[in-house]
Amino acid sequence: MKNVDFYFDFISPYSYLAALQLAEFSSENKVVFEWLPVNLPKIIHQSGNVPPSTIKNKAIYSLRDLKRWAAYLDVPFKMIRPGSFDSRPALRIAGALQGEHRMRFCLAVFEALWSGHIDPRKEGWLQAVFAHKELPETWLELSSDMFETNVARGLKAGLFGVPTFILHGQGKSEMLFGVDHMVFLARACQSAHTLEKE
């Protein structure tokens, strides 16, 4: 099994679309994903990038593209205005959880927010996610700044946005950015497995 770092932030709708595909992708390509929460605004700022929403034409295109992807993947999607909610409370919990628990929590948050079931602009939205997805209430007490420390790790690896995937294997690691590059991630995984067999 190959290891792939999956960098994400709950404020990223493209991270949502990628996250929903990881279980099937993992099974088909024999990889294990490490879910790595990051502070996306810091990644964007410190890498010299700019938020897509600040460029009018890019923002218009991105909304159309997101709807296209949601239709293609046959998943619910409701756009949330960029910058309208703070994902850090959820990122703190994600960083404190491990393995399957982290994955379960992250998927629950992504699905609740970007399907439109929970409005993150309302007070108590995170508690509403817990109730809607029937998550263990004890997780609400967890907190970690891992999502902040992951910024340095991500920038060192070359991050400028999310979702970003980094495939680790023999020799040099390979970074791929965006939900549209998961097809190339699959090809890279298959090539890595082939090389190991030779």
ABEGO torsion letter per residue (X at the ends): XBBBBBBBBAABAAAAAAAAAAAAAAAAAGBBBBBBBBBAAAAAAAAGBBBAAABAAAAAAAAAAAAAAAAAAGBBBBBBBBGABBAAAAAAAAAABBEAAAAAAAAAAAAAAAAGABBAABBGAAAAAAAAAGBBAAAAABBBAAAAAAAAAAAAAGBABOBBBBBBBBEBBBBBBEAAAAAAAAAAAAAAAAAAAX
